[in-house]
Amino acid sequence: MPLNSPVPVPVYASSELKNTSDDAITTYLTLGLPKPNRFVASHTKTDIRLIIGYCAVTIAGASFYLDYTKGWEFTAPWMIYAVIAYFILNTVYTGWVWLVENRQVFEGTSPKGETLQILSLSKKLSSTYKLHFRHTSASGKVVQENTIEAPFSKWFSADGTLHFEPFSEWLKNEIKLVQTSSLEGSSK
């Protein structure tokens, strides 16, 4: 497993630093922890977004194909329904991205059934990375919920290389479930 980002990112582009850090969270929680304690990422929200998007594209593609092969006279009665369906699906898609997935970078389950949901935020010209996380027990009770922040310079070098060790240490120190998962594996 590569511990550092293979390609340096521009250190003055906060969106690049944020995206690289977001990707590192999933990598660390699913691959960086000791094997028995790794999280299993949930892709349900992404799958739903893809289904909605593909349905909209299928409607647009089928409309184009039928219009191209059969002509306008054949497709005209159905075109208004296709446009309405496409509009509805794209509205649902936009709502899903903005309201449901809203800044989520990781959602996963530990081997003990505990869930961890992480949302990230970084303002446009800010050098600070913010995470909001929620740790829920297997019974559904919220164990820990907090917002944490740190400067990108804590884990990115001057040339833009992500150093995994300080990043993972920051996550371990701030999120009890991650700390517990990393400690349990090192004692075995």
Buried (B, 14 or more C-beta within 10 A) or exposed (E): EEBBBEEBBEBEEBEBBBBBBBBBBBBBBBEBBBEEBBBEBBEEBEEBBEEBBEBBEEBBEEBEEBBEEEEEEEBEEEEEEBEEBBEEBBEBBEEBBEEEBEBBBBBBBBEEEBBBBBBBBBEEEBBEBBBBBBBBBEEEEEBBEEEBEBEBBEBBEEEBBBBBEBBBBBBBEBBEBBBBBBEBBEEE
